[in-house]
């Protein structure tokens, strides 16, 4: 469990440790090889990059039903067509989900509730990294924080009772698993907030491409660790996984100046993982660690520590504040299926 690994934070958060992990640590094959026949998985942001590769790896393990939750119908259909050619015996569907739009998230939750059978695995992969400050037109919150934190938490709170209920009805003897894509950049977050958390993240004067991204992933990990205390892993197992720096994705490339894109591309080629390796971290988080990973951070195919602040009294106070502010922001979800998380 990540909660017991505080002593490992200095290495995990060091530049030497980061480079070692990127260059010297490699995927661990799952033993024994799982057979996912008859099971269903959902992947958000599943039309390209790590999401698509994770879908391919699940299908290669015999997954019977895959739902790609995507913003673009055309891109989703194209991705599904590729996978159907490769895995003709599996059913691959596309469902629209815009993580920048609360109403789209609520509609997606309704569709999940109405699915027949179990939902065995969910990968919340959709994410955002911007080069400049941008506000979400609906909520007014900074766009990276909106997508990576608020919208992801909303979808998670909606899905937990849905997959739990389906698990009970189908009487399957293993819990469904939801893994949320985080990032080891959380180790470099210096976030604290004597005032409102969201007022701080919404401040354009403090925007930084890397800082806002790492802050969003730090706060996400902090919330999920607290949420896991309220969810029985026998009902639904939740964890956070980190693919590491990976080539072949579009994350963070939009809007950068040409020189920045060249530098990032060269650095990624030098130390980045392949899509296969990055996505295999997702699969390991789903299948490789079991209940000991509940509420934990899974990276480099093993359970790793939280960010340093999460082992401190100040971090605990910040987590309390984050929980309360998030409940207030997402209180409308208490009326649409996520009631149990708003009573404390």
C-alpha positions as CSV (number, residue, x, y, z in Angstrom):
1,X,0.0,0.0,0.0
2,X,1.2,3.5,-0.9
3,X,0.4,4.7,2.6
4,X,3.3,2.7,4.0
5,X,5.9,3.7,1.5
6,X,6.8,7.2,2.6
7,X,10.5,6.3,3.0
8,X,10.7,5.7,-0.7
9,X,9.6,9.3,-1.7
10,X,13.1,10.8,-1.9
11,X,14.2,8.3,-4.6
12,X,10.9,8.4,-6.5
13,X,10.9,12.1,-6.7
14,X,14.5,12.6,-7.6
15,X,15.7,13.3,-11.1
16,X,18.1,10.3,-10.9
17,X,15.3,8.1,-9.8
18,X,13.0,9.3,-12.6
19,X,15.6,8.7,-15.3
20,X,16.4,5.3,-13.8
21,X,12.7,4.3,-13.9
22,X,12.3,5.5,-17.5
23,X,15.4,3.8,-18.8
24,X,16.0,0.7,-16.7
25,X,12.6,-0.6,-15.4
26,X,10.7,-2.6,-17.9
27,X,7.2,-4.3,-18.0
28,X,6.5,-7.4,-15.9
29,X,4.4,-10.0,-17.7
30,X,1.3,-11.0,-15.8
31,X,1.7,-14.5,-14.3
32,X,-0.4,-16.5,-14.9
33,X,-1.7,-14.9,-18.1
34,X,-5.2,-13.7,-17.4
35,X,-8.2,-14.8,-19.6
36,X,-10.7,-12.0,-19.9
37,X,-13.3,-13.9,-21.9
38,X,-16.8,-12.9,-21.1
39,X,-15.7,-9.6,-19.4
40,X,-16.3,-5.9,-20.3
41,X,-14.0,-2.9,-20.1
42,X,-14.5,0.8,-20.6
43,X,-11.7,3.2,-21.5
44,X,-12.1,6.9,-21.7
45,X,-10.0,8.7,-24.3
46,X,-9.7,5.3,-26.0
47,X,-9.4,6.4,-29.6
48,X,-5.6,6.9,-29.7
49,X,-2.3,6.8,-27.9
50,X,-2.2,5.0,-24.5
51,X,-6.0,4.5,-24.3
52,X,-6.1,2.7,-27.7
53,X,-3.1,0.6,-26.9
54,X,-4.5,-0.4,-23.5
55,X,-7.7,-1.5,-25.3
56,X,-5.6,-3.6,-27.6
57,X,-3.8,-5.3,-24.7
58,X,-7.0,-6.1,-23.0
59,X,-8.5,-7.6,-26.2
60,X,-5.3,-9.6,-26.6
61,X,-6.1,-11.1,-23.2
62,X,-9.4,-12.3,-24.5
63,X,-11.6,-9.4,-23.4
64,X,-15.1,-9.9,-24.9
65,X,-16.5,-6.4,-24.8
66,X,-14.7,-3.1,-25.0
67,X,-16.3,0.4,-24.9
68,X,-14.3,3.3,-26.2
69,X,-15.5,6.5,-24.5
70,X,-14.5,9.3,-26.8
71,X,-15.2,12.9,-27.6
72,X,-15.3,12.5,-31.4
73,X,-17.6,9.9,-33.0
74,X,-15.5,9.8,-36.2
75,X,-12.2,9.2,-34.3
76,X,-13.9,6.6,-32.1
77,X,-15.4,4.8,-35.1
78,X,-12.0,4.7,-36.8
79,X,-10.2,3.3,-33.7
80,X,-13.0,0.7,-33.2
81,X,-12.7,-0.4,-36.8
82,X,-9.0,-1.0,-36.4
83,X,-9.5,-3.1,-33.3
84,X,-12.3,-5.1,-34.9
85,X,-10.0,-6.1,-37.7
86,X,-7.4,-7.3,-35.2
87,X,-9.9,-8.9,-32.8
88,X,-13.0,-10.0,-34.8
89,X,-14.3,-12.2,-32.0
90,X,-14.7,-9.3,-29.6
91,X,-17.5,-6.6,-29.5
92,X,-16.1,-3.1,-29.6
93,X,-18.5,-0.2,-29.2
94,X,-18.1,3.6,-29.2
95,X,-19.8,5.9,-26.7
96,X,-19.6,9.7,-26.7
97,X,-18.0,11.4,-23.7
98,X,-16.7,15.0,-23.4
99,X,-14.8,15.4,-20.2
100,X,-15.1,19.2,-20.5
101,X,-18.9,19.0,-20.2
102,X,-20.7,17.9,-17.0
103,X,-23.9,17.1,-18.9
104,X,-22.0,14.8,-21.3
105,X,-20.5,13.0,-18.2
106,X,-23.9,12.6,-16.7
107,X,-25.3,11.2,-19.9
108,X,-22.4,8.8,-20.2
109,X,-23.1,7.6,-16.6
110,X,-26.7,6.9,-17.5
111,X,-25.7,4.8,-20.5
112,X,-23.3,2.8,-18.3
113,X,-26.1,2.3,-15.8
114,X,-28.3,0.9,-18.6
115,X,-25.7,-1.6,-19.9
116,X,-26.6,-5.2,-19.6
117,X,-24.3,-7.5,-17.6
118,X,-21.2,-6.5,-15.6
119,X,-18.7,-3.7,-16.1
120,X,-15.5,-5.5,-15.0
121,X,-12.8,-2.9,-15.7
122,X,-12.7,0.9,-16.2
123,X,-9.7,3.0,-17.2
124,X,-10.2,6.7,-16.8
125,X,-7.5,7.7,-19.2
126,X,-8.8,11.0,-20.7
127,X,-6.6,13.9,-19.7
128,X,-5.3,17.4,-20.7
129,X,-2.2,19.5,-20.6
130,X,-2.3,23.0,-21.9
131,X,0.5,25.4,-22.9
132,X,-1.5,28.5,-21.9
133,X,-4.2,29.4,-19.5
134,X,-7.7,28.5,-20.6
135,X,-11.1,28.5,-18.8
136,X,-13.8,25.9,-19.2
137,X,-16.6,27.7,-20.8
138,X,-19.3,25.9,-18.7
139,X,-17.8,25.9,-15.2
140,X,-15.3,28.8,-15.3
141,X,-12.6,26.6,-13.9
142,X,-9.1,26.3,-15.4
143,X,-9.3,23.7,-18.2
144,X,-6.6,21.3,-17.0
145,X,-7.9,21.2,-13.5
146,X,-11.4,20.8,-14.9
147,X,-10.6,17.8,-17.0
148,X,-7.9,16.1,-15.0
149,X,-9.5,16.6,-11.6
150,X,-13.1,17.8,-11.3
151,X,-14.6,16.0,-14.3
152,X,-12.6,12.8,-13.6
153,X,-13.7,12.8,-10.0
154,X,-17.3,13.3,-11.1
155,X,-17.2,10.4,-13.5
156,X,-15.5,8.2,-10.9
157,X,-18.2,9.0,-8.3
158,X,-20.9,8.2,-10.8
159,X,-19.3,4.9,-11.9
160,X,-18.5,3.4,-8.5
161,X,-22.1,2.7,-7.5
162,X,-23.0,1.6,-11.0
163,X,-20.2,-1.0,-11.3
164,X,-20.9,-2.1,-7.6
165,X,-24.6,-2.7,-8.3
166,X,-23.8,-4.7,-11.5
167,X,-21.2,-6.7,-9.6
168,X,-23.8,-7.6,-6.9
169,X,-26.4,-8.6,-9.5
170,X,-24.1,-10.8,-11.6
171,X,-22.6,-12.4,-8.4
172,X,-19.1,-12.4,-9.8
173,X,-16.6,-13.5,-7.2
174,X,-14.0,-10.8,-8.0
175,X,-14.4,-7.0,-7.6
176,X,-14.6,-4.7,-10.6
177,X,-11.6,-2.5,-10.9
178,X,-11.4,1.2,-11.8
179,X,-7.9,2.6,-12.5
180,X,-7.5,6.3,-12.9
181,X,-4.5,7.6,-14.9
182,X,-2.3,9.8,-12.7
183,X,1.3,10.9,-13.2
184,X,4.6,10.7,-11.3
185,X,4.8,14.5,-12.0
186,X,2.7,14.7,-8.8
187,X,6.0,14.2,-6.9
188,X,7.1,17.7,-8.2
189,X,3.9,19.5,-7.2
190,X,4.4,22.1,-4.5
191,X,0.7,22.9,-4.1
192,X,-0.6,24.3,-0.9
193,X,-3.5,26.7,-0.4
194,X,-4.3,28.6,2.8
195,X,-7.5,29.8,1.0
196,X,-9.8,28.2,-1.5
197,X,-8.1,25.4,-3.6
198,X,-10.1,26.1,-6.7
199,X,-9.6,29.8,-6.5
200,X,-5.9,29.2,-6.6
201,X,-6.0,26.7,-9.5
202,X,-8.2,29.2,-11.4
203,X,-5.8,32.1,-11.0
204,X,-4.3,32.9,-14.5
205,X,-1.3,34.7,-12.9
206,X,0.0,31.4,-11.4
207,X,-0.5,29.3,-14.6
208,X,2.4,27.1,-15.7
209,X,2.1,24.3,-18.1
210,X,4.0,21.7,-16.0
211,X,2.9,23.1,-12.6
212,X,-0.8,23.0,-13.4
213,X,-0.6,19.5,-14.8
214,X,1.4,18.2,-11.8
215,X,-0.9,20.0,-9.4
216,X,-4.0,18.4,-11.0
217,X,-2.5,14.9,-10.7
218,X,-1.3,15.5,-7.1
219,X,-4.8,16.6,-6.1
220,X,-6.4,13.7,-8.0
221,X,-4.2,11.2,-6.1
222,X,-5.0,13.0,-2.8
223,X,-8.7,12.8,-3.4
224,X,-8.7,9.2,-4.5
225,X,-6.6,8.1,-1.5
226,X,-9.3,9.6,0.7
227,X,-12.2,8.2,-1.4
228,X,-10.7,4.7,-1.1
229,X,-11.2,4.8,2.6
230,X,-15.0,5.0,2.0
231,X,-15.1,2.3,-0.7
232,X,-14.8,-1.4,0.2
233,X,-12.3,-3.1,-2.2
234,X,-14.5,-6.2,-2.2
235,X,-17.2,-4.0,-3.8
236,X,-15.1,-1.9,-6.2
237,X,-11.3,-1.7,-6.3
238,X,-9.9,1.7,-7.2
239,X,-6.3,2.8,-7.8
240,X,-4.2,5.3,-9.7
241,X,-1.7,4.3,-12.4
242,X,1.1,6.1,-14.0
243,X,2.3,5.3,-17.6
244,X,5.4,7.4,-17.3
245,X,6.8,9.6,-20.1
246,X,5.6,7.8,-23.2
247,X,6.1,8.5,-26.9
248,X,3.3,8.3,-29.4
249,X,0.8,10.4,-27.5
250,X,-0.6,13.9,-28.1
251,X,-0.7,15.0,-24.5
252,X,0.9,18.4,-23.9
253,X,2.0,19.0,-27.5
254,X,-0.9,21.3,-28.5
255,X,-0.1,25.0,-28.6
256,X,3.7,24.7,-28.0
257,X,6.1,26.7,-30.0
258,X,8.0,24.8,-32.7
259,X,11.2,24.9,-30.7
260,X,9.5,23.5,-27.6
261,X,7.9,20.8,-29.6
262,X,11.3,19.8,-31.1
263,X,13.0,19.7,-27.6
264,X,10.1,17.7,-26.1
265,X,10.2,15.3,-29.0
266,X,13.9,14.7,-28.7
267,X,13.7,14.2,-25.0
268,X,10.8,11.8,-25.3
269,X,12.7,9.8,-27.9
270,X,15.7,9.6,-25.6
271,X,14.0,8.5,-22.4
272,X,10.3,7.9,-23.2
273,X,8.6,4.5,-23.1
274,X,6.9,2.8,-26.0
275,X,3.1,2.9,-26.1
276,X,3.2,-0.8,-25.3
277,X,5.2,-0.3,-22.2
278,X,3.2,2.8,-21.0
279,X,-0.1,1.1,-21.5
280,X,1.0,-2.1,-19.9
281,X,1.1,-0.1,-16.6
282,X,-2.6,0.4,-17.0
283,X,-3.1,-3.3,-17.4
284,X,-0.9,-4.1,-14.4
285,X,-2.9,-1.7,-12.3
286,X,-6.1,-3.5,-13.4
287,X,-4.9,-7.1,-13.0
288,X,-1.5,-7.3,-11.3
289,X,-1.7,-6.0,-7.8
290,X,-5.1,-6.9,-6.4
291,X,-6.7,-5.5,-3.3
292,X,-3.4,-4.2,-1.9
293,X,-3.5,-1.5,-4.6
294,X,-6.8,-0.1,-3.4
295,X,-6.3,3.7,-3.1
296,X,-2.7,3.4,-4.0
297,X,-0.4,4.6,-6.8
298,X,0.7,2.0,-9.3
299,X,3.8,2.9,-11.4
300,X,6.6,0.9,-13.0
301,X,4.5,-2.3,-12.5
302,X,4.4,-2.1,-8.7
303,X,2.9,0.0,-5.9
304,X,4.8,3.2,-5.3
305,X,4.5,6.0,-2.6
306,X,2.3,9.0,-2.7
307,X,3.7,12.5,-3.0
308,X,5.7,13.6,0.1
309,X,3.0,16.1,1.3
310,X,0.5,13.2,1.7
311,X,2.5,11.9,4.6
312,X,2.3,15.1,6.6
313,X,-0.2,16.8,8.9
314,X,-0.4,19.7,6.5
315,X,-1.1,17.3,3.7
316,X,-3.9,15.7,5.7
317,X,-5.4,19.2,6.3
318,X,-5.2,19.9,2.6
319,X,-7.0,16.6,1.9
320,X,-9.8,17.5,4.3
321,X,-10.2,20.9,2.5
322,X,-10.1,19.2,-0.9
323,X,-12.7,16.7,0.1
324,X,-15.1,19.5,1.3
325,X,-14.5,21.8,-1.7
326,X,-15.0,19.0,-4.1
327,X,-18.2,17.9,-2.4
328,X,-19.5,21.5,-2.8
329,X,-18.5,21.8,-6.4
330,X,-20.0,18.4,-7.4
331,X,-23.0,18.4,-5.0
332,X,-25.4,18.1,-8.0
333,X,-24.0,14.5,-8.4
334,X,-25.7,13.6,-5.1
335,X,-29.0,13.7,-6.9
336,X,-27.9,11.5,-9.8
337,X,-26.5,8.4,-8.3
338,X,-23.5,9.4,-6.1
339,X,-25.4,10.1,-2.9
340,X,-23.2,7.9,-0.6
341,X,-20.2,10.1,-1.1
342,X,-21.8,13.3,0.1
343,X,-22.9,12.2,3.6
344,X,-19.5,12.8,5.2
